[in-house]
Amino acid sequence: MQMRKITHRQKRAVKEWIDGGFGSKADALRKAGYSKRMIRNPERVFNSPAVIYELERLGFTPYGTRIDYPVEHIQVREPEENFDVSEISKEQLTTLKERLAEIGYTDKPKEEQIDFPYTSPEPGTDAFGAKIGQG
């Protein structure tokens, strides 16, 4: 038997639950627009295979804890087909860049990225005050 696809309302409930710090599932259902009957029985939504799969896809267990996948279980695939951006409007590209920025994506090479806010004590010095670039 094939699993049903997750509904828009179920996705919204999952998002609300995550954004709410994994607090009340009933509150998440209320914000997602569910009926009072469903709000009183949140397990009917959160125990559905589609919702459990969505939580796992996002890296969480049904209990709201982070899943730590062993590195050997993570597979990176090559793109299945090339994507032609020549027909995308400037507005769509701007929206894409904004959404990528929201998730922390940058097109800068890794060595140029700064993972934490840092201000050196003096220009031309590192975190310990040593001069940079003078062997």
N, CA, C and O atoms as CSV, one atom per row, in Angstrom:
chain,resi,resn,atom,element,x,y,z
A,1,MET,N,N,0.837,-1.176,0.000
A,1,MET,CA,C,0.000,0.000,0.000
A,1,MET,C,C,0.891,1.251,0.000
A,1,MET,O,O,1.854,1.335,0.761
A,2,GLN,N,N,0.565,2.191,-0.838
A,2,GLN,CA,C,1.353,3.401,-0.971
A,2,GLN,C,C,0.917,4.446,0.046
A,2,GLN,O,O,-0.272,4.607,0.322
A,3,MET,N,N,1.905,5.156,0.601
A,3,MET,CA,C,1.607,6.193,1.588
A,3,MET,C,C,1.006,7.409,0.888
A,3,MET,O,O,1.445,7.799,-0.194
A,4,ARG,N,N,-0.008,8.001,1.522
A,4,ARG,CA,C,-0.600,9.226,0.989
A,4,ARG,C,C,0.404,10.363,1.077
A,4,ARG,O,O,1.265,10.382,1.957
A,5,LYS,N,N,0.280,11.317,0.146
A,5,LYS,CA,C,1.130,12.499,0.182
A,5,LYS,C,C,0.693,13.389,1.338
A,5,LYS,O,O,-0.475,13.401,1.728
A,6,ILE,N,N,1.649,14.128,1.874
A,6,ILE,CA,C,1.333,15.056,2.949
A,6,ILE,C,C,0.496,16.203,2.387
A,6,ILE,O,O,0.744,16.679,1.279
A,7,THR,N,N,-0.487,16.636,3.155
A,7,THR,CA,C,-1.349,17.725,2.711
A,7,THR,C,C,-0.718,19.066,3.078
A,7,THR,O,O,0.202,19.138,3.892
A,8,HIS,N,N,-1.230,20.112,2.466
A,8,HIS,CA,C,-0.747,21.464,2.774
A,8,HIS,C,C,-0.959,21.778,4.257
A,8,HIS,O,O,-0.089,22.360,4.905
A,9,ARG,N,N,-2.113,21.392,4.784
A,9,ARG,CA,C,-2.429,21.674,6.184
A,9,ARG,C,C,-1.506,20.886,7.121
A,9,ARG,O,O,-1.082,21.405,8.153
A,10,GLN,N,N,-1.196,19.634,6.761
A,10,GLN,CA,C,-0.264,18.852,7.580
A,10,GLN,C,C,1.121,19.495,7.573
A,10,GLN,O,O,1.774,19.576,8.613
A,11,LYS,N,N,1.572,19.953,6.402
A,11,LYS,CA,C,2.873,20.620,6.322
A,11,LYS,C,C,2.885,21.868,7.196
A,11,LYS,O,O,3.866,22.148,7.885
A,12,ARG,N,N,1.795,22.606,7.160
A,12,ARG,CA,C,1.704,23.828,7.966
A,12,ARG,C,C,1.754,23.477,9.453
A,12,ARG,O,O,2.411,24.167,10.232
A,13,ALA,N,N,1.063,22.403,9.847
A,13,ALA,CA,C,1.083,21.979,11.255
A,13,ALA,C,C,2.501,21.594,11.682
A,13,ALA,O,O,2.937,21.949,12.778
A,14,VAL,N,N,3.211,20.881,10.834
A,14,VAL,CA,C,4.595,20.494,11.137
A,14,VAL,C,C,5.445,21.752,11.296
A,14,VAL,O,O,6.211,21.867,12.252
A,15,LYS,N,N,5.313,22.691,10.365
A,15,LYS,CA,C,6.082,23.940,10.429
A,15,LYS,C,C,5.762,24.707,11.706
A,15,LYS,O,O,6.668,25.195,12.382
A,16,GLU,N,N,4.484,24.814,12.038
A,16,GLU,CA,C,4.086,25.539,13.250
A,16,GLU,C,C,4.636,24.864,14.504
A,16,GLU,O,O,5.044,25.539,15.449
A,17,TRP,N,N,4.645,23.531,14.511
A,17,TRP,CA,C,5.145,22.797,15.676
A,17,TRP,C,C,6.653,23.019,15.827
A,17,TRP,O,O,7.142,23.240,16.935
A,18,ILE,N,N,7.381,22.961,14.723
A,18,ILE,CA,C,8.824,23.191,14.765
A,18,ILE,C,C,9.107,24.635,15.162
A,18,ILE,O,O,9.925,24.890,16.045
A,19,ASP,N,N,8.431,25.579,14.511
A,19,ASP,CA,C,8.643,27.000,14.815
A,19,ASP,C,C,8.260,27.335,16.250
A,19,ASP,O,O,8.807,28.268,16.838
A,20,GLY,N,N,7.327,26.582,16.816
A,20,GLY,CA,C,6.908,26.794,18.196
A,20,GLY,C,C,7.798,26.089,19.203
A,20,GLY,O,O,7.451,25.996,20.381
A,21,GLY,N,N,8.944,25.592,18.753
A,21,GLY,CA,C,9.887,24.945,19.667
A,21,GLY,C,C,9.417,23.593,20.150
A,21,GLY,O,O,9.779,23.170,21.248
A,22,PHE,N,N,8.605,22.896,19.341
A,22,PHE,CA,C,8.081,21.566,19.655
A,22,PHE,C,C,7.241,21.594,20.926
A,22,PHE,O,O,7.271,20.661,21.728
A,23,GLY,N,N,6.494,22.676,21.094
A,23,GLY,CA,C,5.612,22.810,22.253
A,23,GLY,C,C,4.320,22.047,22.036
A,23,GLY,O,O,4.324,20.831,21.839
A,24,SER,N,N,3.237,22.762,22.073
A,24,SER,CA,C,1.923,22.144,21.983
A,24,SER,C,C,1.574,21.776,20.537
A,24,SER,O,O,1.561,22.623,19.644
A,25,LYS,N,N,1.294,20.498,20.343
A,25,LYS,CA,C,0.852,20.057,19.018
A,25,LYS,C,C,-0.546,20.596,18.728
A,25,LYS,O,O,-0.879,20.874,17.576
A,26,ALA,N,N,-1.362,20.743,19.766
A,26,ALA,CA,C,-2.701,21.299,19.594
A,26,ALA,C,C,-2.622,22.744,19.099
A,26,ALA,O,O,-3.399,23.144,18.233
A,27,ASP,N,N,-1.688,23.528,19.642
A,27,ASP,CA,C,-1.506,24.906,19.166
A,27,ASP,C,C,-1.063,24.925,17.709
A,27,ASP,O,O,-1.515,25.761,16.926
A,28,ALA,N,N,-0.178,24.001,17.350
A,28,ALA,CA,C,0.286,23.925,15.964
A,28,ALA,C,C,-0.882,23.610,15.034
A,28,ALA,O,O,-0.986,24.185,13.951
A,29,LEU,N,N,-1.758,22.702,15.450
A,29,LEU,CA,C,-2.930,22.359,14.633
A,29,LEU,C,C,-3.883,23.547,14.530
A,29,LEU,O,O,-4.454,23.799,13.469
A,30,ARG,N,N,-4.053,24.271,15.627
A,30,ARG,CA,C,-4.936,25.445,15.632
A,30,ARG,C,C,-4.418,26.482,14.633
A,30,ARG,O,O,-5.186,27.020,13.836
A,31,LYS,N,N,-3.123,26.756,14.681
A,31,LYS,CA,C,-2.522,27.734,13.769
A,31,LYS,C,C,-2.575,27.272,12.315
A,31,LYS,O,O,-2.598,28.090,11.395
A,32,ALA,N,N,-2.594,25.946,12.116
A,32,ALA,CA,C,-2.645,25.399,10.756
A,32,ALA,C,C,-4.073,25.370,10.216
A,32,ALA,O,O,-4.284,25.060,9.043
A,33,GLY,N,N,-5.054,25.689,11.062
A,33,GLY,CA,C,-6.434,25.768,10.594
A,33,GLY,C,C,-7.256,24.507,10.758
A,33,GLY,O,O,-8.261,24.338,10.067
A,34,TYR,N,N,-6.855,23.613,11.657
A,34,TYR,CA,C,-7.617,22.386,11.884
A,34,TYR,C,C,-8.860,22.657,12.733
A,34,TYR,O,O,-8.946,23.665,13.433
A,35,SER,N,N,-9.813,21.737,12.653
A,35,SER,CA,C,-11.059,21.849,13.417
A,35,SER,C,C,-10.801,21.559,14.896
A,35,SER,O,O,-9.773,20.990,15.262
A,36,LYS,N,N,-11.760,21.963,15.742
A,36,LYS,CA,C,-11.639,21.709,17.179
A,36,LYS,C,C,-11.511,20.223,17.470
A,36,LYS,O,O,-10.772,19.823,18.369
A,37,ARG,N,N,-12.221,19.417,16.720
A,37,ARG,CA,C,-12.174,17.957,16.916
A,37,ARG,C,C,-10.753,17.425,16.705
A,37,ARG,O,O,-10.271,16.601,17.481
A,38,MET,N,N,-10.094,17.897,15.661
A,38,MET,CA,C,-8.729,17.441,15.385
A,38,MET,C,C,-7.750,18.034,16.398
A,38,MET,O,O,-6.778,17.383,16.779
A,39,ILE,N,N,-8.007,19.272,16.833
A,39,ILE,CA,C,-7.130,19.915,17.806
A,39,ILE,C,C,-7.134,19.144,19.125
A,39,ILE,O,O,-6.116,19.077,19.814
A,40,ARG,N,N,-8.289,18.559,19.476
A,40,ARG,CA,C,-8.386,17.759,20.712
A,40,ARG,C,C,-7.698,16.409,20.575
A,40,ARG,O,O,-7.433,15.748,21.580
A,41,ASN,N,N,-7.403,15.986,19.343
A,41,ASN,CA,C,-6.752,14.692,19.092
A,41,ASN,C,C,-5.558,14.881,18.158
A,41,ASN,O,O,-5.572,14.374,17.037
A,42,PRO,N,N,-4.529,15.598,18.600
A,42,PRO,CA,C,-3.408,15.905,17.712
A,42,PRO,C,C,-2.662,14.668,17.205
A,42,PRO,O,O,-2.009,14.716,16.163
A,43,GLU,N,N,-2.762,13.565,17.944
A,43,GLU,CA,C,-2.074,12.340,17.502
A,43,GLU,C,C,-2.623,11.826,16.177
A,43,GLU,O,O,-1.921,11.122,15.451
A,44,ARG,N,N,-3.873,12.168,15.850
A,44,ARG,CA,C,-4.453,11.733,14.569
A,44,ARG,C,C,-3.685,12.338,13.402
A,44,ARG,O,O,-3.568,11.717,12.345
A,45,VAL,N,N,-3.169,13.534,13.586
A,45,VAL,CA,C,-2.378,14.180,12.532
A,45,VAL,C,C,-0.907,13.792,12.662
A,45,VAL,O,O,-0.285,13.361,11.690
A,46,PHE,N,N,-0.356,13.946,13.864
A,46,PHE,CA,C,1.080,13.769,14.045
A,46,PHE,C,C,1.536,12.309,14.017
A,46,PHE,O,O,2.733,12.048,13.897
A,47,ASN,N,N,0.620,11.362,14.123
A,47,ASN,CA,C,0.993,9.947,13.998
A,47,ASN,C,C,0.766,9.404,12.596
A,47,ASN,O,O,0.982,8.218,12.347
A,48,SER,N,N,0.332,10.261,11.680
A,48,SER,CA,C,0.114,9.782,10.312
A,48,SER,C,C,1.466,9.549,9.642
A,48,SER,O,O,2.410,10.303,9.878
A,49,PRO,N,N,1.567,8.513,8.810
A,49,PRO,CA,C,2.842,8.209,8.150
A,49,PRO,C,C,3.405,9.382,7.353
A,49,PRO,O,O,4.619,9.579,7.327
A,50,ALA,N,N,2.544,10.160,6.705
A,50,ALA,CA,C,3.022,11.285,5.902
A,50,ALA,C,C,3.680,12.351,6.777
A,50,ALA,O,O,4.698,12.925,6.391
A,51,VAL,N,N,3.104,12.621,7.955
A,51,VAL,CA,C,3.663,13.630,8.860
A,51,VAL,C,C,4.959,13.108,9.479
A,51,VAL,O,O,5.932,13.854,9.592
A,52,ILE,N,N,4.983,11.863,9.872
A,52,ILE,CA,C,6.211,11.274,10.426
A,52,ILE,C,C,7.329,11.335,9.385
A,52,ILE,O,O,8.465,11.683,9.709
A,53,TYR,N,N,7.008,10.999,8.141
A,53,TYR,CA,C,7.997,11.053,7.067
A,53,TYR,C,C,8.496,12.486,6.875
A,53,TYR,O,O,9.696,12.702,6.703
A,54,GLU,N,N,7.594,13.462,6.902
A,54,GLU,CA,C,7.972,14.870,6.734
A,54,GLU,C,C,8.907,15.316,7.859
A,54,GLU,O,O,9.904,15.994,7.609
A,55,LEU,N,N,8.584,14.937,9.092
A,55,LEU,CA,C,9.457,15.283,10.215
A,55,LEU,C,C,10.840,14.662,10.038
A,55,LEU,O,O,11.853,15.324,10.264
A,56,GLU,N,N,10.884,13.393,9.634
A,56,GLU,CA,C,12.167,12.727,9.416
A,56,GLU,C,C,12.928,13.378,8.266
A,56,GLU,O,O,14.150,13.521,8.323
A,57,ARG,N,N,12.204,13.770,7.230
A,57,ARG,CA,C,12.834,14.441,6.087
A,57,ARG,C,C,13.478,15.758,6.530
A,57,ARG,O,O,14.513,16.161,5.999
A,58,LEU,N,N,12.864,16.412,7.494
A,58,LEU,CA,C,13.388,17.666,8.020
A,58,LEU,C,C,14.445,17.448,9.110
A,58,LEU,O,O,15.032,18.406,9.612
A,59,GLY,N,N,14.683,16.172,9.473
A,59,GLY,CA,C,15.731,15.853,10.439
A,59,GLY,C,C,15.280,15.739,11.876
A,59,GLY,O,O,16.080,15.908,12.796
A,60,PHE,N,N,13.970,15.447,12.084
A,60,PHE,CA,C,13.434,15.337,13.441
A,60,PHE,C,C,12.694,14.025,13.631
A,60,PHE,O,O,12.184,13.437,12.677
A,61,THR,N,N,12.645,13.578,14.880
A,61,THR,CA,C,11.825,12.418,15.222
A,61,THR,C,C,10.400,12.901,15.470
A,61,THR,O,O,10.178,14.108,15.570
A,62,PRO,N,N,9.425,11.992,15.571
A,62,PRO,CA,C,8.057,12.412,15.902
A,62,PRO,C,C,7.948,13.058,17.289
A,62,PRO,O,O,6.913,13.635,17.623
A,63,TYR,N,N,9.009,12.962,18.092
A,63,TYR,CA,C,9.010,13.544,19.437
A,63,TYR,C,C,9.691,14.909,19.461
A,63,TYR,O,O,9.777,15.544,20.512
A,64,GLY,N,N,10.177,15.362,18.301
A,64,GLY,CA,C,10.785,16.673,18.211
A,64,GLY,C,C,12.264,16.728,18.517
A,64,GLY,O,O,12.812,17.815,18.699
A,65,THR,N,N,12.925,15.587,18.578
A,65,THR,CA,C,14.371,15.597,18.792
A,65,THR,C,C,15.078,15.502,17.447
A,65,THR,O,O,14.544,14.945,16.488
A,66,ARG,N,N,16.275,16.048,17.392
A,66,ARG,CA,C,17.062,16.077,16.167
A,66,ARG,C,C,17.583,14.674,15.862
A,66,ARG,O,O,18.048,13.967,16.755
A,67,ILE,N,N,17.499,14.285,14.603
A,67,ILE,CA,C,18.043,12.999,14.167
A,67,ILE,C,C,19.489,13.224,13.774
A,67,ILE,O,O,19.782,14.091,12.950
A,68,ASP,N,N,20.388,12.457,14.351
A,68,ASP,CA,C,21.797,12.520,13.966
A,68,ASP,C,C,22.084,11.332,13.051
A,68,ASP,O,O,22.234,10.198,13.504
A,69,TYR,N,N,22.155,11.622,11.756
A,69,TYR,CA,C,22.427,10.569,10.791
A,69,TYR,C,C,23.920,10.305,10.731
A,69,TYR,O,O,24.713,11.243,10.644
A,70,PRO,N,N,24.318,9.025,10.775
A,70,PRO,CA,C,25.734,8.726,10.553
A,70,PRO,C,C,26.120,9.167,9.139
A,70,PRO,O,O,25.324,9.048,8.208
A,71,VAL,N,N,27.326,9.668,8.987
A,71,VAL,CA,C,27.772,10.206,7.706
A,71,VAL,C,C,27.610,9.188,6.580
A,71,VAL,O,O,27.301,9.566,5.451
A,72,GLU,N,N,27.814,7.905,6.869
A,72,GLU,CA,C,27.728,6.903,5.798
A,72,GLU,C,C,26.312,6.735,5.260
A,72,GLU,O,O,26.130,6.137,4.199
A,73,HIS,N,N,25.307,7.247,5.964
A,73,HIS,CA,C,23.920,7.145,5.488
A,73,HIS,C,C,23.508,8.313,4.596
A,73,HIS,O,O,22.456,8.277,3.958
A,74,ILE,N,N,24.340,9.340,4.558
A,74,ILE,CA,C,24.012,10.513,3.753
A,74,ILE,C,C,24.576,10.313,2.361
A,74,ILE,O,O,25.768,10.060,2.188
A,75,GLN,N,N,23.704,10.430,1.371
A,75,GLN,CA,C,24.124,10.263,-0.014
A,75,GLN,C,C,23.899,11.559,-0.770
A,75,GLN,O,O,22.840,12.178,-0.665
A,76,VAL,N,N,24.896,11.958,-1.525
A,76,VAL,CA,C,24.771,13.145,-2.351
A,76,VAL,C,C,24.656,12.664,-3.787
A,76,VAL,O,O,25.498,11.913,-4.280
A,77,ARG,N,N,23.591,13.115,-4.452
A,77,ARG,CA,C,23.382,12.708,-5.840
A,77,ARG,C,C,23.757,13.833,-6.785
A,77,ARG,O,O,23.670,15.011,-6.437
A,78,GLU,N,N,24.167,13.463,-7.959
A,78,GLU,CA,C,24.392,14.432,-9.022
A,78,GLU,C,C,23.035,14.898,-9.519
A,78,GLU,O,O,22.060,14.150,-9.444
A,79,PRO,N,N,22.956,16.118,-10.024
A,79,PRO,CA,C,21.676,16.577,-10.578
A,79,PRO,C,C,21.239,15.662,-11.717
A,79,PRO,O,O,22.063,15.197,-12.505
A,80,GLU,N,N,19.940,15.410,-11.793
A,80,GLU,CA,C,19.429,14.502,-12.816
A,80,GLU,C,C,19.410,15.135,-14.197
A,80,GLU,O,O,19.539,14.446,-15.209
A,81,GLU,N,N,19.249,16.443,-14.229
A,81,GLU,CA,C,19.283,17.131,-15.507
A,81,GLU,C,C,19.769,18.550,-15.284
A,81,GLU,O,O,19.673,19.089,-14.182
A,82,ASN,N,N,20.284,19.138,-16.330
A,82,ASN,CA,C,20.753,20.516,-16.223
A,82,ASN,C,C,19.561,21.457,-16.114
A,82,ASN,O,O,18.484,21.198,-16.651
A,83,PHE,N,N,19.782,22.534,-15.416
A,83,PHE,CA,C,18.723,23.509,-15.214
A,83,PHE,C,C,19.098,24.768,-15.981
A,83,PHE,O,O,20.144,25.363,-15.721
A,84,ASP,N,N,18.260,25.177,-16.918
A,84,ASP,CA,C,18.509,26.340,-17.753
A,84,ASP,C,C,17.898,27.573,-17.084
A,84,ASP,O,O,16.677,27.695,-16.985
A,85,VAL,N,N,18.756,28.477,-16.628
A,85,VAL,CA,C,18.271,29.670,-15.945
A,85,VAL,C,C,18.050,30.846,-16.896
A,85,VAL,O,O,17.638,31.923,-16.465
A,86,SER,N,N,18.320,30.647,-18.172
A,86,SER,CA,C,18.212,31.759,-19.116
A,86,SER,C,C,16.781,32.266,-19.279
A,86,SER,O,O,16.569,33.405,-19.693
A,87,GLU,N,N,15.797,31.423,-18.955
A,87,GLU,CA,C,14.406,31.829,-19.124
A,87,GLU,C,C,13.747,32.282,-17.824
A,87,GLU,O,O,12.537,32.507,-17.786
A,88,ILE,N,N,14.535,32.415,-16.763
A,88,ILE,CA,C,13.998,32.865,-15.484
A,88,ILE,C,C,14.032,34.389,-15.448
A,88,ILE,O,O,15.027,35.005,-15.831
A,89,SER,N,N,12.949,34.986,-14.989
A,89,SER,CA,C,12.880,36.448,-14.936
A,89,SER,C,C,13.779,36.978,-13.821
A,89,SER,O,O,14.155,36.248,-12.904
A,90,LYS,N,N,14.114,38.257,-13.920
A,90,LYS,CA,C,14.948,38.894,-12.909
A,90,LYS,C,C,14.259,38.848,-11.537
A,90,LYS,O,O,14.918,38.672,-10.512
A,91,GLU,N,N,12.938,39.006,-11.528
A,91,GLU,CA,C,12.167,38.949,-10.284
A,91,GLU,C,C,12.256,37.562,-9.641
A,91,GLU,O,O,12.407,37.444,-8.425
A,92,GLN,N,N,12.161,36.512,-10.468
A,92,GLN,CA,C,12.260,35.150,-9.944
A,92,GLN,C,C,13.653,34.877,-9.386
A,92,GLN,O,O,13.788,34.218,-8.355
A,93,LEU,N,N,14.696,35.380,-10.060
A,93,LEU,CA,C,16.059,35.201,-9.557
A,93,LEU,C,C,16.257,35.929,-8.231
A,93,LEU,O,O,16.920,35.416,-7.329
A,94,THR,N,N,15.682,37.124,-8.116
A,94,THR,CA,C,15.782,37.876,-6.867
A,94,THR,C,C,15.091,37.111,-5.738
A,94,THR,O,O,15.625,37.009,-4.634
A,95,THR,N,N,13.916,36.580,-6.017
A,95,THR,CA,C,13.185,35.793,-5.016
A,95,THR,C,C,13.991,34.559,-4.617
A,95,THR,O,O,14.066,34.224,-3.435
A,96,LEU,N,N,14.588,33.886,-5.586
A,96,LEU,CA,C,15.404,32.699,-5.299
A,96,LEU,C,C,16.584,33.066,-4.406
A,96,LEU,O,O,16.871,32.362,-3.437
A,97,LYS,N,N,17.267,34.158,-4.724
A,97,LYS,CA,C,18.404,34.586,-3.906
A,97,LYS,C,C,17.967,34.901,-2.475
A,97,LYS,O,O,18.669,34.561,-1.522
A,98,GLU,N,N,16.811,35.552,-2.323
A,98,GLU,CA,C,16.302,35.876,-0.992
A,98,GLU,C,C,15.995,34.613,-0.197
A,98,GLU,O,O,16.324,34.520,0.985
A,99,ARG,N,N,15.364,33.646,-0.851
A,99,ARG,CA,C,15.027,32.398,-0.155
A,99,ARG,C,C,16.273,31.603,0.209
A,99,ARG,O,O,16.334,31.002,1.281
A,100,LEU,N,N,17.269,31.596,-0.677
A,100,LEU,CA,C,18.528,30.912,-0.363
A,100,LEU,C,C,19.235,31.599,0.798
A,100,LEU,O,O,19.835,30.933,1.642
A,101,ALA,N,N,19.170,32.927,0.846
A,101,ALA,CA,C,19.784,33.660,1.951
A,101,ALA,C,C,19.110,33.318,3.278
A,101,ALA,O,O,19.773,33.266,4.314
A,102,GLU,N,N,17.788,33.084,3.251
A,102,GLU,CA,C,17.052,32.728,4.467
A,102,GLU,C,C,17.555,31.430,5.080
A,102,GLU,O,O,17.522,31.264,6.299
A,103,ILE,N,N,18.020,30.509,4.245
A,103,ILE,CA,C,18.511,29.222,4.764
A,103,ILE,C,C,20.021,29.211,4.925
A,103,ILE,O,O,20.611,28.173,5.225
A,104,GLY,N,N,20.651,30.375,4.724
A,104,GLY,CA,C,22.082,30.483,4.971
A,104,GLY,C,C,22.966,30.111,3.797
A,104,GLY,O,O,24.174,29.943,3.968
A,105,TYR,N,N,22.399,29.980,2.614
A,105,TYR,CA,C,23.214,29.630,1.452
A,105,TYR,C,C,23.975,30.851,0.971
A,105,TYR,O,O,23.441,31.960,0.953
A,106,THR,N,N,25.197,30.646,0.590
A,106,THR,CA,C,25.990,31.699,-0.019
A,106,THR,C,C,26.754,31.101,-1.186
A,106,THR,O,O,27.117,29.925,-1.161
A,107,ASP,N,N,26.994,31.905,-2.200
A,107,ASP,CA,C,27.725,31.402,-3.351
A,107,ASP,C,C,29.224,31.669,-3.217
A,107,ASP,O,O,29.983,31.419,-4.153
A,108,LYS,N,N,29.653,32.173,-2.059
A,108,LYS,CA,C,31.074,32.402,-1.826
A,108,LYS,C,C,31.759,31.063,-1.562
A,108,LYS,O,O,31.161,30.165,-0.969
A,109,PRO,N,N,33.015,30.928,-2.000
A,109,PRO,CA,C,33.762,29.705,-1.665
A,109,PRO,C,C,33.896,29.567,-0.153
A,109,PRO,O,O,33.897,30.565,0.568
A,110,LYS,N,N,34.008,28.338,0.323
A,110,LYS,CA,C,34.049,28.067,1.767
A,110,LYS,C,C,35.112,28.872,2.495
A,110,LYS,O,O,34.856,29.366,3.593
A,111,GLU,N,N,36.307,29.021,1.911
A,111,GLU,CA,C,37.373,29.705,2.626
A,111,GLU,C,C,37.073,31.181,2.851
A,111,GLU,O,O,37.685,31.800,3.721
A,112,GLU,N,N,36.142,31.764,2.085
A,112,GLU,CA,C,35.782,33.164,2.274
A,112,GLU,C,C,34.681,33.339,3.313
A,112,GLU,O,O,34.456,34.455,3.782
A,113,GLN,N,N,33.994,32.266,3.681
A,113,GLN,CA,C,32.886,32.370,4.625
A,113,GLN,C,C,33.407,32.501,6.049
A,113,GLN,O,O,34.396,31.869,6.420
A,114,ILE,N,N,32.740,33.319,6.831
A,114,ILE,CA,C,33.055,33.442,8.249
A,114,ILE,C,C,31.889,32.827,9.005
A,114,ILE,O,O,30.748,33.263,8.855
A,115,ASP,N,N,32.174,31.813,9.818
A,115,ASP,CA,C,31.125,31.087,10.505
A,115,ASP,C,C,30.707,31.735,11.818
A,115,ASP,O,O,29.719,31.315,12.419
A,116,PHE,N,N,31.427,32.737,12.271
A,116,PHE,CA,C,31.066,33.395,13.519
A,116,PHE,C,C,31.446,34.865,13.414
A,116,PHE,O,O,32.359,35.224,12.670
A,117,PRO,N,N,30.745,35.715,14.160
A,117,PRO,CA,C,31.122,37.119,14.119
A,117,PRO,C,C,32.483,37.307,14.775
A,117,PRO,O,O,32.718,36.815,15.879
A,118,TYR,N,N,33.363,38.005,14.108
A,118,TYR,CA,C,34.708,38.166,14.636
A,118,TYR,C,C,35.233,39.537,14.255
A,118,TYR,O,O,35.120,39.966,13.107
A,119,THR,N,N,35.790,40.196,15.201
A,119,THR,CA,C,36.479,41.447,14.942
A,119,THR,C,C,37.854,41.314,15.560
A,119,THR,O,O,37.986,41.052,16.756
A,120,SER,N,N,38.883,41.498,14.736
A,120,SER,CA,C,40.240,41.381,15.269
A,120,SER,C,C,40.537,42.590,16.154
A,120,SER,O,O,39.961,43.662,15.967
A,121,PRO,N,N,41.444,42.406,17.125
A,121,PRO,CA,C,41.770,43.517,18.018
A,121,PRO,C,C,42.334,44.723,17.258
A,121,PRO,O,O,42.045,45.870,17.598
A,122,GLU,N,N,43.135,44.453,16.235
A,122,GLU,CA,C,43.719,45.515,15.412
A,122,GLU,C,C,43.670,45.068,13.961
A,122,GLU,O,O,43.743,43.872,13.681
A,123,PRO,N,N,43.547,46.004,13.041
A,123,PRO,CA,C,43.591,45.608,11.622
A,123,PRO,C,C,44.901,44.886,11.318
A,123,PRO,O,O,45.966,45.309,11.768
A,124,GLY,N,N,44.823,43.801,10.558
A,124,GLY,CA,C,46.012,43.047,10.175
A,124,GLY,C,C,46.478,42.051,11.208
A,124,GLY,O,O,47.582,41.519,11.096
A,125,THR,N,N,45.637,41.777,12.244
A,125,THR,CA,C,46.015,40.791,13.256
A,125,THR,C,C,44.955,39.713,13.343
A,125,THR,O,O,43.813,39.905,12.926
A,126,ASP,N,N,45.357,38.558,13.899
A,126,ASP,CA,C,44.382,37.473,14.093
A,126,ASP,C,C,43.751,37.589,15.480
A,126,ASP,O,O,43.940,38.594,16.165
A,127,ALA,N,N,43.012,36.578,15.891
A,127,ALA,CA,C,42.293,36.597,17.168
A,127,ALA,C,C,43.220,36.727,18.367
A,127,ALA,O,O,42.798,37.157,19.441
A,128,PHE,N,N,44.504,36.350,18.180
A,128,PHE,CA,C,45.448,36.375,19.293
A,128,PHE,C,C,46.353,37.600,19.239
A,128,PHE,O,O,47.257,37.742,20.063
A,129,GLY,N,N,46.116,38.484,18.275
A,129,GLY,CA,C,46.915,39.697,18.167
A,129,GLY,C,C,48.165,39.544,17.315
A,129,GLY,O,O,48.931,40.497,17.169
A,130,ALA,N,N,48.388,38.350,16.745
A,130,ALA,CA,C,49.566,38.126,15.902
A,130,ALA,C,C,49.340,38.771,14.537
A,130,ALA,O,O,48.231,38.755,14.004
A,131,LYS,N,N,50.408,39.335,13.984
A,131,LYS,CA,C,50.313,39.952,12.664
A,131,LYS,C,C,50.026,38.895,11.612
A,131,LYS,O,O,50.631,37.823,11.611
A,132,ILE,N,N,49.097,39.205,10.716
A,132,ILE,CA,C,48.713,38.278,9.659
A,132,ILE,C,C,49.605,38.533,8.448
A,132,ILE,O,O,49.851,39.680,8.074
A,133,GLY,N,N,50.088,37.442,7.838
A,133,GLY,CA,C,50.843,37.532,6.596
A,133,GLY,C,C,52.326,37.856,6.795
A,133,GLY,O,O,53.035,38.114,5.823
A,134,GLN,N,N,52.791,37.846,8.021
A,134,GLN,CA,C,54.205,38.101,8.273
A,134,GLN,C,C,54.800,36.911,9.005
A,134,GLN,O,O,54.992,36.936,10.221
A,135,GLY,N,N,55.095,35.844,8.219
A,135,GLY,CA,C,55.610,34.580,8.662
A,135,GLY,C,C,56.317,34.580,9.910
A,135,GLY,O,O,56.787,33.532,10.352
